[in-house]
Amino acid sequence: MLNNIGPMGLILIAVVVLVLFGRGKISSVMGEVGKGITSFKKGMNEEIENAKAESEETDKDKA
């Protein structure tokens, strides 16, 4: 279904979105999306560090 959208179709969609929401709303939404992605990455890194710490504790207990 979306395989047939060409460059002109994407430009048309972008113009319609810009007209409907305006520049200010789009920029604020994109800012919130960026904050969400940053928060997600931070949470993933914390979980990886916690898993490594637990693994090291388990290895020490076995030794």
PDB file of N, CA, C and O in Angstrom, chain B, residues numbered from 101:
ATOM      1  N   MET B 101       0.830  -1.187   0.000  1.00  0.00           N
ATOM      2  CA  MET B 101       0.000   0.000   0.000  1.00  0.00           C
ATOM      3  C   MET B 101       0.874   1.250   0.000  1.00  0.00           C
ATOM      4  O   MET B 101       0.671   2.142  -0.824  1.00  0.00           O
ATOM      5  N   LEU B 102       1.842   1.330   0.909  1.00  0.00           N
ATOM      6  CA  LEU B 102       2.700   2.507   0.981  1.00  0.00           C
ATOM      7  C   LEU B 102       3.892   2.409   0.041  1.00  0.00           C
ATOM      8  O   LEU B 102       4.702   3.335  -0.026  1.00  0.00           O
ATOM      9  N   ASN B 103       4.012   1.313  -0.679  1.00  0.00           N
ATOM     10  CA  ASN B 103       5.137   1.139  -1.590  1.00  0.00           C
ATOM     11  C   ASN B 103       5.056   2.074  -2.787  1.00  0.00           C
ATOM     12  O   ASN B 103       6.075   2.346  -3.421  1.00  0.00           O
ATOM     13  N   ASN B 104       3.868   2.571  -3.110  1.00  0.00           N
ATOM     14  CA  ASN B 104       3.677   3.384  -4.303  1.00  0.00           C
ATOM     15  C   ASN B 104       3.789   4.877  -4.041  1.00  0.00           C
ATOM     16  O   ASN B 104       3.560   5.670  -4.954  1.00  0.00           O
ATOM     17  N   ILE B 105       4.132   5.285  -2.831  1.00  0.00           N
ATOM     18  CA  ILE B 105       4.253   6.707  -2.532  1.00  0.00           C
ATOM     19  C   ILE B 105       5.620   7.179  -3.015  1.00  0.00           C
ATOM     20  O   ILE B 105       6.655   6.684  -2.570  1.00  0.00           O
ATOM     21  N   GLY B 106       5.606   8.140  -3.929  1.00  0.00           N
ATOM     22  CA  GLY B 106       6.850   8.683  -4.464  1.00  0.00           C
ATOM     23  C   GLY B 106       7.225   9.968  -3.760  1.00  0.00           C
ATOM     24  O   GLY B 106       6.603  10.348  -2.768  1.00  0.00           O
ATOM     25  N   PRO B 107       8.242  10.636  -4.272  1.00  0.00           N
ATOM     26  CA  PRO B 107       8.686  11.894  -3.656  1.00  0.00           C
ATOM     27  C   PRO B 107       7.592  12.968  -3.644  1.00  0.00           C
ATOM     28  O   PRO B 107       7.455  13.708  -2.670  1.00  0.00           O
ATOM     29  N   MET B 108       6.828  13.048  -4.713  1.00  0.00           N
ATOM     30  CA  MET B 108       5.755  14.053  -4.761  1.00  0.00           C
ATOM     31  C   MET B 108       4.674  13.744  -3.729  1.00  0.00           C
ATOM     32  O   MET B 108       4.113  14.659  -3.127  1.00  0.00           O
ATOM     33  N   GLY B 109       4.384  12.490  -3.525  1.00  0.00           N
ATOM     34  CA  GLY B 109       3.407  12.105  -2.514  1.00  0.00           C
ATOM     35  C   GLY B 109       3.867  12.469  -1.119  1.00  0.00           C
ATOM     36  O   GLY B 109       3.075  12.934  -0.299  1.00  0.00           O
ATOM     37  N   LEU B 110       5.152  12.257  -0.844  1.00  0.00           N
ATOM     38  CA  LEU B 110       5.702  12.616   0.463  1.00  0.00           C
ATOM     39  C   LEU B 110       5.672  14.126   0.679  1.00  0.00           C
ATOM     40  O   LEU B 110       5.376  14.597   1.777  1.00  0.00           O
ATOM     41  N   ILE B 111       5.979  14.878  -0.370  1.00  0.00           N
ATOM     42  CA  ILE B 111       5.924  16.341  -0.263  1.00  0.00           C
ATOM     43  C   ILE B 111       4.499  16.793   0.000  1.00  0.00           C
ATOM     44  O   ILE B 111       4.272  17.679   0.825  1.00  0.00           O
ATOM     45  N   LEU B 112       3.539  16.200  -0.687  1.00  0.00           N
ATOM     46  CA  LEU B 112       2.134  16.552  -0.481  1.00  0.00           C
ATOM     47  C   LEU B 112       1.698  16.240   0.947  1.00  0.00           C
ATOM     48  O   LEU B 112       1.007  17.045   1.572  1.00  0.00           O
ATOM     49  N   ILE B 113       2.090  15.098   1.460  1.00  0.00           N
ATOM     50  CA  ILE B 113       1.750  14.732   2.839  1.00  0.00           C
ATOM     51  C   ILE B 113       2.374  15.719   3.815  1.00  0.00           C
ATOM     52  O   ILE B 113       1.723  16.138   4.773  1.00  0.00           O
ATOM     53  N   ALA B 114       3.633  16.096   3.582  1.00  0.00           N
ATOM     54  CA  ALA B 114       4.308  17.053   4.460  1.00  0.00           C
ATOM     55  C   ALA B 114       3.602  18.402   4.453  1.00  0.00           C
ATOM     56  O   ALA B 114       3.457  19.029   5.502  1.00  0.00           O
ATOM     57  N   VAL B 115       3.162  18.854   3.282  1.00  0.00           N
ATOM     58  CA  VAL B 115       2.459  20.141   3.186  1.00  0.00           C
ATOM     59  C   VAL B 115       1.135  20.078   3.928  1.00  0.00           C
ATOM     60  O   VAL B 115       0.780  21.018   4.639  1.00  0.00           O
ATOM     61  N   VAL B 116       0.405  18.993   3.774  1.00  0.00           N
ATOM     62  CA  VAL B 116      -0.889  18.854   4.458  1.00  0.00           C
ATOM     63  C   VAL B 116      -0.689  18.845   5.971  1.00  0.00           C
ATOM     64  O   VAL B 116      -1.442  19.499   6.693  1.00  0.00           O
ATOM     65  N   VAL B 117       0.303  18.122   6.457  1.00  0.00           N
ATOM     66  CA  VAL B 117       0.581  18.084   7.896  1.00  0.00           C
ATOM     67  C   VAL B 117       0.967  19.465   8.393  1.00  0.00           C
ATOM     68  O   VAL B 117       0.528  19.887   9.463  1.00  0.00           O
ATOM     69  N   LEU B 118       1.786  20.172   7.626  1.00  0.00           N
ATOM     70  CA  LEU B 118       2.211  21.517   8.008  1.00  0.00           C
ATOM     71  C   LEU B 118       1.025  22.468   8.077  1.00  0.00           C
ATOM     72  O   LEU B 118       0.945  23.294   8.987  1.00  0.00           O
ATOM     73  N   VAL B 119       0.107  22.362   7.129  1.00  0.00           N
ATOM     74  CA  VAL B 119      -1.077  23.227   7.129  1.00  0.00           C
ATOM     75  C   VAL B 119      -1.989  22.888   8.302  1.00  0.00           C
ATOM     76  O   VAL B 119      -2.526  23.790   8.945  1.00  0.00           O
ATOM     77  N   LEU B 120      -2.169  21.611   8.585  1.00  0.00           N
ATOM     78  CA  LEU B 120      -3.079  21.205   9.656  1.00  0.00           C
ATOM     79  C   LEU B 120      -2.555  21.572  11.040  1.00  0.00           C
ATOM     80  O   LEU B 120      -3.313  22.059  11.879  1.00  0.00           O
ATOM     81  N   PHE B 121      -1.283  21.347  11.282  1.00  0.00           N
ATOM     82  CA  PHE B 121      -0.748  21.517  12.628  1.00  0.00           C
ATOM     83  C   PHE B 121       0.047  22.796  12.825  1.00  0.00           C
ATOM     84  O   PHE B 121       0.136  23.289  13.949  1.00  0.00           O
ATOM     85  N   GLY B 122       0.616  23.339  11.789  1.00  0.00           N
ATOM     86  CA  GLY B 122       1.428  24.545  11.924  1.00  0.00           C
ATOM     87  C   GLY B 122       2.838  24.216  12.370  1.00  0.00           C
ATOM     88  O   GLY B 122       3.101  23.140  12.907  1.00  0.00           O
ATOM     89  N   ARG B 123       3.742  25.158  12.140  1.00  0.00           N
ATOM     90  CA  ARG B 123       5.153  24.922  12.460  1.00  0.00           C
ATOM     91  C   ARG B 123       5.397  24.768  13.948  1.00  0.00           C
ATOM     92  O   ARG B 123       6.171  23.905  14.364  1.00  0.00           O
ATOM     93  N   GLY B 124       4.753  25.586  14.748  1.00  0.00           N
ATOM     94  CA  GLY B 124       4.993  25.557  16.191  1.00  0.00           C
ATOM     95  C   GLY B 124       4.610  24.236  16.819  1.00  0.00           C
ATOM     96  O   GLY B 124       5.358  23.688  17.629  1.00  0.00           O
ATOM     97  N   LYS B 125       3.459  23.725  16.452  1.00  0.00           N
ATOM     98  CA  LYS B 125       2.989  22.465  17.024  1.00  0.00           C
ATOM     99  C   LYS B 125       3.885  21.306  16.603  1.00  0.00           C
ATOM    100  O   LYS B 125       4.207  20.437  17.414  1.00  0.00           O
ATOM    101  N   ILE B 126       4.286  21.295  15.338  1.00  0.00           N
ATOM    102  CA  ILE B 126       5.139  20.214  14.852  1.00  0.00           C
ATOM    103  C   ILE B 126       6.482  20.228  15.572  1.00  0.00           C
ATOM    104  O   ILE B 126       6.985  19.175  15.964  1.00  0.00           O
ATOM    105  N   SER B 127       7.070  21.417  15.751  1.00  0.00           N
ATOM    106  CA  SER B 127       8.371  21.484  16.417  1.00  0.00           C
ATOM    107  C   SER B 127       8.269  21.058  17.877  1.00  0.00           C
ATOM    108  O   SER B 127       9.183  20.419  18.397  1.00  0.00           O
ATOM    109  N   SER B 128       7.173  21.402  18.541  1.00  0.00           N
ATOM    110  CA  SER B 128       7.024  20.984  19.939  1.00  0.00           C
ATOM    111  C   SER B 128       6.822  19.471  20.039  1.00  0.00           C
ATOM    112  O   SER B 128       7.337  18.834  20.958  1.00  0.00           O
ATOM    113  N   VAL B 129       6.083  18.906  19.109  1.00  0.00           N
ATOM    114  CA  VAL B 129       5.881  17.451  19.105  1.00  0.00           C
ATOM    115  C   VAL B 129       7.203  16.740  18.841  1.00  0.00           C
ATOM    116  O   VAL B 129       7.513  15.744  19.495  1.00  0.00           O
ATOM    117  N   MET B 130       7.982  17.242  17.892  1.00  0.00           N
ATOM    118  CA  MET B 130       9.266  16.616  17.590  1.00  0.00           C
ATOM    119  C   MET B 130      10.225  16.746  18.772  1.00  0.00           C
ATOM    120  O   MET B 130      11.028  15.847  19.020  1.00  0.00           O
ATOM    121  N   GLY B 131      10.146  17.860  19.500  1.00  0.00           N
ATOM    122  CA  GLY B 131      10.965  18.018  20.703  1.00  0.00           C
ATOM    123  C   GLY B 131      10.604  16.989  21.753  1.00  0.00           C
ATOM    124  O   GLY B 131      11.484  16.419  22.398  1.00  0.00           O
ATOM    125  N   GLU B 132       9.317  16.748  21.928  1.00  0.00           N
ATOM    126  CA  GLU B 132       8.871  15.734  22.888  1.00  0.00           C
ATOM    127  C   GLU B 132       9.296  14.335  22.454  1.00  0.00           C
ATOM    128  O   GLU B 132       9.667  13.509  23.288  1.00  0.00           O
ATOM    129  N   VAL B 133       9.244  14.070  21.152  1.00  0.00           N
ATOM    130  CA  VAL B 133       9.693  12.773  20.644  1.00  0.00           C
ATOM    131  C   VAL B 133      11.181  12.591  20.932  1.00  0.00           C
ATOM    132  O   VAL B 133      11.610  11.513  21.345  1.00  0.00           O
ATOM    133  N   GLY B 134      11.960  13.640  20.716  1.00  0.00           N
ATOM    134  CA  GLY B 134      13.395  13.581  21.003  1.00  0.00           C
ATOM    135  C   GLY B 134      13.672  13.314  22.469  1.00  0.00           C
ATOM    136  O   GLY B 134      14.557  12.526  22.803  1.00  0.00           O
ATOM    137  N   LYS B 135      12.916  13.969  23.353  1.00  0.00           N
ATOM    138  CA  LYS B 135      13.086  13.738  24.791  1.00  0.00           C
ATOM    139  C   LYS B 135      12.733  12.296  25.151  1.00  0.00           C
ATOM    140  O   LYS B 135      13.394  11.675  25.982  1.00  0.00           O
ATOM    141  N   GLY B 136      11.694  11.778  24.524  1.00  0.00           N
ATOM    142  CA  GLY B 136      11.291  10.400  24.784  1.00  0.00           C
ATOM    143  C   GLY B 136      12.346   9.401  24.344  1.00  0.00           C
ATOM    144  O   GLY B 136      12.623   8.431  25.049  1.00  0.00           O
ATOM    145  N   ILE B 137      12.936   9.639  23.178  1.00  0.00           N
ATOM    146  CA  ILE B 137      13.984   8.750  22.682  1.00  0.00           C
ATOM    147  C   ILE B 137      15.196   8.793  23.603  1.00  0.00           C
ATOM    148  O   ILE B 137      15.783   7.758  23.918  1.00  0.00           O
ATOM    149  N   THR B 138      15.567  10.002  24.036  1.00  0.00           N
ATOM    150  CA  THR B 138      16.704  10.149  24.945  1.00  0.00           C
ATOM    151  C   THR B 138      16.452   9.422  26.255  1.00  0.00           C
ATOM    152  O   THR B 138      17.338   8.746  26.776  1.00  0.00           O
ATOM    153  N   SER B 139      15.251   9.560  26.786  1.00  0.00           N
ATOM    154  CA  SER B 139      14.895   8.895  28.036  1.00  0.00           C
ATOM    155  C   SER B 139      14.919   7.375  27.870  1.00  0.00           C
ATOM    156  O   SER B 139      15.377   6.657  28.759  1.00  0.00           O
ATOM    157  N   PHE B 140      14.429   6.894  26.741  1.00  0.00           N
ATOM    158  CA  PHE B 140      14.425   5.459  26.469  1.00  0.00           C
ATOM    159  C   PHE B 140      15.848   4.916  26.418  1.00  0.00           C
ATOM    160  O   PHE B 140      16.141   3.879  27.013  1.00  0.00           O
ATOM    161  N   LYS B 141      16.735   5.617  25.707  1.00  0.00           N
ATOM    162  CA  LYS B 141      18.125   5.176  25.610  1.00  0.00           C
ATOM    163  C   LYS B 141      18.797   5.175  26.977  1.00  0.00           C
ATOM    164  O   LYS B 141      19.559   4.263  27.298  1.00  0.00           O
ATOM    165  N   LYS B 142      18.514   6.200  27.784  1.00  0.00           N
ATOM    166  CA  LYS B 142      19.090   6.275  29.125  1.00  0.00           C
ATOM    167  C   LYS B 142      18.621   5.090  29.967  1.00  0.00           C
ATOM    168  O   LYS B 142      19.417   4.474  30.676  1.00  0.00           O
ATOM    169  N   GLY B 143      17.341   4.777  29.890  1.00  0.00           N
ATOM    170  CA  GLY B 143      16.801   3.638  30.628  1.00  0.00           C
ATOM    171  C   GLY B 143      17.412   2.322  30.180  1.00  0.00           C
ATOM    172  O   GLY B 143      17.702   1.457  31.006  1.00  0.00           O
ATOM    173  N   MET B 144      17.609   2.167  28.875  1.00  0.00           N
ATOM    174  CA  MET B 144      18.223   0.944  28.363  1.00  0.00           C
ATOM    175  C   MET B 144      19.657   0.812  28.864  1.00  0.00           C
ATOM    176  O   MET B 144      20.079  -0.276  29.256  1.00  0.00           O
ATOM    177  N   ASN B 145      20.408   1.910  28.852  1.00  0.00           N
ATOM    178  CA  ASN B 145      21.792   1.866  29.339  1.00  0.00           C
ATOM    179  C   ASN B 145      21.845   1.530  30.822  1.00  0.00           C
ATOM    180  O   ASN B 145      22.728   0.790  31.256  1.00  0.00           O
ATOM    181  N   GLU B 146      20.914   2.063  31.605  1.00  0.00           N
ATOM    182  CA  GLU B 146      20.865   1.748  33.034  1.00  0.00           C
ATOM    183  C   GLU B 146      20.575   0.269  33.252  1.00  0.00           C
ATOM    184  O   GLU B 146      21.174  -0.359  34.126  1.00  0.00           O
ATOM    185  N   GLU B 147      19.668  -0.290  32.467  1.00  0.00           N
ATOM    186  CA  GLU B 147      19.341  -1.708  32.603  1.00  0.00           C
ATOM    187  C   GLU B 147      20.535  -2.584  32.240  1.00  0.00           C
ATOM    188  O   GLU B 147      20.779  -3.606  32.881  1.00  0.00           O
ATOM    189  N   ILE B 148      21.271  -2.185  31.220  1.00  0.00           N
ATOM    190  CA  ILE B 148      22.458  -2.950  30.828  1.00  0.00           C
ATOM    191  C   ILE B 148      23.490  -2.924  31.949  1.00  0.00           C
ATOM    192  O   ILE B 148      24.091  -3.948  32.274  1.00  0.00           O
ATOM    193  N   GLU B 149      23.693  -1.748  32.538  1.00  0.00           N
ATOM    194  CA  GLU B 149      24.647  -1.632  33.643  1.00  0.00           C
ATOM    195  C   GLU B 149      24.199  -2.464  34.845  1.00  0.00           C
ATOM    196  O   GLU B 149      25.023  -3.110  35.492  1.00  0.00           O
ATOM    197  N   ASN B 150      22.896  -2.453  35.146  1.00  0.00           N
ATOM    198  CA  ASN B 150      22.379  -3.258  36.260  1.00  0.00           C
ATOM    199  C   ASN B 150      22.582  -4.746  36.000  1.00  0.00           C
ATOM    200  O   ASN B 150      22.948  -5.495  36.906  1.00  0.00           O
ATOM    201  N   ALA B 151      22.345  -5.171  34.765  1.00  0.00           N
ATOM    202  CA  ALA B 151      22.522  -6.582  34.427  1.00  0.00           C
ATOM    203  C   ALA B 151      23.984  -6.988  34.553  1.00  0.00           C
ATOM    204  O   ALA B 151      24.289  -8.081  35.031  1.00  0.00           O
ATOM    205  N   LYS B 152      24.893  -6.107  34.124  1.00  0.00           N
ATOM    206  CA  LYS B 152      26.323  -6.411  34.250  1.00  0.00           C
ATOM    207  C   LYS B 152      26.722  -6.523  35.714  1.00  0.00           C
ATOM    208  O   LYS B 152      27.475  -7.422  36.090  1.00  0.00           O
ATOM    209  N   ALA B 153      26.217  -5.607  36.544  1.00  0.00           N
ATOM    210  CA  ALA B 153      26.549  -5.628  37.970  1.00  0.00           C
ATOM    211  C   ALA B 153      26.029  -6.904  38.623  1.00  0.00           C
ATOM    212  O   ALA B 153      26.731  -7.520  39.425  1.00  0.00           O
ATOM    213  N   GLU B 154      24.813  -7.302  38.289  1.00  0.00           N
ATOM    214  CA  GLU B 154      24.248  -8.530  38.850  1.00  0.00           C
ATOM    215  C   GLU B 154      25.041  -9.745  38.390  1.00  0.00           C
ATOM    216  O   GLU B 154      25.256 -10.679  39.163  1.00  0.00           O
ATOM    217  N   SER B 155      25.471  -9.735  37.144  1.00  0.00           N
ATOM    218  CA  SER B 155      26.255 -10.847  36.617  1.00  0.00           C
ATOM    219  C   SER B 155      27.593 -10.957  37.343  1.00  0.00           C
ATOM    220  O   SER B 155      28.042 -12.056  37.667  1.00  0.00           O
ATOM    221  N   GLU B 156      28.225  -9.813  37.595  1.00  0.00           N
ATOM    222  CA  GLU B 156      29.499  -9.820  38.313  1.00  0.00           C
ATOM    223  C   GLU B 156      29.315 -10.309  39.745  1.00  0.00           C
ATOM    224  O   GLU B 156      30.163 -11.040  40.258  1.00  0.00           O
ATOM    225  N   GLU B 157      28.226  -9.920  40.399  1.00  0.00           N
ATOM    226  CA  GLU B 157      27.956 -10.376  41.764  1.00  0.00           C
ATOM    227  C   GLU B 157      27.729 -11.880  41.785  1.00  0.00           C
ATOM    228  O   GLU B 157      28.198 -12.569  42.690  1.00  0.00           O
ATOM    229  N   THR B 158      27.017 -12.386  40.799  1.00  0.00           N
ATOM    230  CA  THR B 158      26.755 -13.817  40.718  1.00  0.00           C
ATOM    231  C   THR B 158      28.055 -14.584  40.503  1.00  0.00           C
ATOM    232  O   THR B 158      28.269 -15.639  41.100  1.00  0.00           O
ATOM    233  N   ASP B 159      28.922 -14.045  39.645  1.00  0.00           N
ATOM    234  CA  ASP B 159      30.214 -14.693  39.402  1.00  0.00           C
ATOM    235  C   ASP B 159      31.067 -14.707  40.665  1.00  0.00           C
ATOM    236  O   ASP B 159      31.752 -15.695  40.930  1.00  0.00           O
ATOM    237  N   LYS B 160      31.037 -13.628  41.450  1.00  0.00           N
ATOM    238  CA  LYS B 160      31.810 -13.566  42.692  1.00  0.00           C
ATOM    239  C   LYS B 160      31.269 -14.559  43.715  1.00  0.00           C
ATOM    240  O   LYS B 160      32.036 -15.177  44.454  1.00  0.00           O
ATOM    241  N   ASP B 161      29.941 -14.710  43.755  1.00  0.00           N
ATOM    242  CA  ASP B 161      29.335 -15.639  44.707  1.00  0.00           C
ATOM    243  C   ASP B 161      29.694 -17.086  44.371  1.00  0.00           C
ATOM    244  O   ASP B 161      29.865 -17.907  45.272  1.00  0.00           O
ATOM    245  N   LYS B 162      29.806 -17.397  43.100  1.00  0.00           N
ATOM    246  CA  LYS B 162      30.138 -18.756  42.677  1.00  0.00           C
ATOM    247  C   LYS B 162      31.593 -19.089  42.969  1.00  0.00           C
ATOM    248  O   LYS B 162      31.935 -20.252  43.183  1.00  0.00           O
ATOM    249  N   ALA B 163      32.443 -18.084  42.979  1.00  0.00           N
ATOM    250  CA  ALA B 163      33.894 -18.326  43.163  1.00  0.00           C
ATOM    251  C   ALA B 163      34.264 -18.535  44.591  1.00  0.00           C
ATOM    252  O   ALA B 163      35.436 -18.748  44.900  1.00  0.00           O
TER     253      ALA B 163
END
